[in-house]
Amino acid sequence: MDDIVCRPAQSHELAAVAELRWRWVRELYGTPDVTLDEFVPRFVAWARETEASHRCLVMVCDDAVIGMAWLVITRRVPHPRVFERASRDVQCTYVVPEERDRGLGGELIEAVLAWARDLGLERVTVHSSDRAVPAYSRHGFGVSPRLLQAEVGQGRAE
């Protein structure tokens, strides 16, 4: 197997991460409303502004970013036994199509969970695509009868 590494994204890799996000949207929904050249600088600025709450993990092969996963921190209401509480939501886990079906998505999921454990988080949730549900299930994610959701927005942008 190639020399593949999962690690936190470095600042100079944010443009490549933005391109992955743009490619993903194009793959699922067709050509985005903004061009790649318009999207990348806005995405990079957003990633830098939100780095305290949105942390990106990248998968790199020979200096090329081929995958990503984001951990989004949610500070939880303090508890009398544990005042500082947080949970994470996994978002935007993606591997480029030409590298899929080799177990790399599973490696990203495992890396995200290890990162969450290192950060001392209580729980990690994910809103998954139908295609990825089995992968998350294989890596310890399960359905919770207490974790509910309501869709309240006008439009859906995955």
C-alpha positions as CSV (number, residue, x, y, z in Angstrom):
1,M,0.0,0.0,0.0
2,D,1.1,3.6,-0.6
3,D,2.6,5.7,2.1
4,I,-0.7,7.0,3.5
5,V,-0.9,9.1,6.7
6,C,-3.9,10.5,8.6
7,R,-3.2,13.6,10.6
8,P,-4.5,17.0,11.5
9,A,-4.6,19.3,8.5
10,Q,-1.9,21.9,8.1
11,S,-2.7,25.4,7.2
12,H,-1.1,25.1,3.7
13,E,-3.4,22.1,3.0
14,L,-6.7,24.0,3.5
15,A,-7.0,24.8,-0.2
16,A,-6.7,21.1,-1.1
17,V,-9.4,20.4,1.6
18,A,-11.6,23.0,0.0
19,E,-11.2,21.4,-3.4
20,L,-12.2,18.0,-1.9
21,R,-15.3,19.6,-0.5
22,W,-16.2,21.2,-3.9
23,R,-15.5,17.9,-5.7
24,W,-17.7,16.1,-3.3
25,V,-20.7,18.4,-3.9
26,R,-20.2,18.2,-7.6
27,E,-20.1,14.4,-7.4
28,L,-23.4,14.2,-5.5
29,Y,-25.4,17.1,-6.7
30,G,-23.8,18.3,-10.0
31,T,-21.9,21.5,-10.7
32,P,-22.0,23.8,-7.6
33,D,-23.4,27.4,-7.9
34,V,-19.9,28.9,-7.3
35,T,-16.7,28.0,-9.2
36,L,-13.9,26.2,-7.6
37,D,-11.8,29.4,-7.8
38,E,-14.5,31.3,-5.9
39,F,-15.1,28.6,-3.3
40,V,-11.5,27.9,-2.3
41,P,-10.5,31.3,-0.8
42,R,-13.9,31.6,1.0
43,F,-13.5,28.1,2.4
44,V,-9.9,28.6,3.5
45,A,-11.0,31.8,5.3
46,W,-13.9,30.0,7.0
47,A,-11.6,27.1,8.1
48,R,-9.2,29.6,9.7
49,E,-12.0,31.5,11.4
50,T,-13.6,28.4,12.9
51,E,-10.5,26.3,13.7
52,A,-11.3,26.4,17.5
53,S,-14.6,24.5,16.9
54,H,-14.0,22.8,13.5
55,R,-10.9,20.6,13.3
56,C,-9.9,18.9,10.0
57,L,-8.2,15.6,9.7
58,V,-6.6,14.8,6.3
59,M,-5.5,11.6,4.6
60,V,-2.3,12.3,2.7
61,C,-0.7,10.0,0.1
62,D,2.7,11.2,-1.3
63,D,2.0,14.8,-0.3
64,A,-1.5,14.8,-2.0
65,V,-4.6,15.2,0.2
66,I,-6.8,12.3,-0.8
67,G,-9.3,12.4,2.1
68,M,-10.7,14.4,4.9
69,A,-12.9,14.3,8.0
70,W,-14.0,17.1,10.2
71,L,-14.6,17.0,14.0
72,V,-17.0,19.7,15.1
73,I,-16.9,20.5,18.8
74,T,-20.0,21.2,20.8
75,R,-19.6,22.4,24.3
76,R,-22.1,20.8,26.5
77,V,-23.9,22.3,29.5
78,P,-21.9,21.8,32.7
79,H,-22.7,18.9,34.9
80,P,-22.1,18.9,38.7
81,R,-19.7,15.9,38.3
82,V,-18.0,17.1,35.1
83,F,-18.0,20.8,34.5
84,E,-16.1,20.9,31.2
85,R,-18.0,18.7,28.8
86,A,-17.9,18.4,25.0
87,S,-19.0,16.1,22.3
88,R,-18.1,16.0,18.6
89,D,-19.9,15.5,15.4
90,V,-18.1,13.9,12.5
91,Q,-18.7,15.9,9.3
92,C,-17.6,15.7,5.7
93,T,-15.7,12.4,5.7
94,Y,-14.6,12.0,2.1
95,V,-12.1,10.0,0.1
96,V,-11.5,10.8,-3.5
97,P,-13.3,8.3,-5.8
98,E,-10.1,6.9,-7.3
99,E,-8.9,5.8,-3.9
100,R,-12.2,4.3,-2.6
101,D,-13.0,0.7,-1.7
102,R,-9.5,0.1,-0.2
103,G,-10.6,0.6,3.5
104,L,-9.3,4.2,3.6
105,G,-12.7,5.6,4.7
106,G,-12.5,3.2,7.7
107,E,-9.0,4.4,8.4
108,L,-10.3,8.0,8.5
109,I,-13.1,7.0,10.8
110,E,-10.7,5.2,13.2
111,A,-8.4,8.2,13.2
112,V,-11.3,10.5,14.0
113,L,-12.3,8.3,16.9
114,A,-8.8,8.1,18.2
115,W,-8.5,11.9,18.0
116,A,-11.8,12.2,19.9
117,R,-10.6,9.8,22.6
118,D,-7.3,11.8,23.0
119,L,-9.4,14.9,23.4
120,G,-11.4,13.3,26.2
121,L,-14.8,13.6,24.5
122,E,-18.0,11.9,25.8
123,R,-19.5,11.0,22.5
124,V,-19.1,11.4,18.7
125,T,-22.1,11.5,16.4
126,V,-22.3,11.5,12.6
127,H,-25.0,12.2,10.1
128,S,-24.1,9.8,7.4
129,S,-24.9,9.1,3.8
130,D,-26.7,5.8,3.1
131,R,-23.5,4.5,1.4
132,A,-21.3,5.2,4.5
133,V,-23.7,3.8,7.2
134,P,-22.1,0.3,7.1
135,A,-18.6,1.7,7.4
136,Y,-19.5,3.8,10.5
137,S,-21.3,0.8,12.0
138,R,-18.2,-1.4,11.5
139,H,-16.3,1.1,13.5
140,G,-18.5,1.3,16.5
141,F,-21.3,3.8,15.6
142,G,-24.8,2.7,16.4
143,V,-28.3,3.9,16.5
144,S,-29.3,5.6,19.8
145,P,-32.9,5.7,20.9
146,R,-32.1,9.0,22.8
147,L,-30.4,10.9,20.0
148,L,-33.2,12.5,18.0
149,Q,-33.3,15.1,15.2
150,A,-35.7,17.5,13.6
151,E,-35.1,19.0,10.2
152,V,-36.3,22.6,10.4
153,G,-34.4,24.4,7.6
154,Q,-35.9,25.5,4.3
155,G,-33.3,23.9,2.1
156,R,-30.9,21.0,2.5
157,A,-27.3,21.4,1.7
158,E,-25.4,18.3,2.7
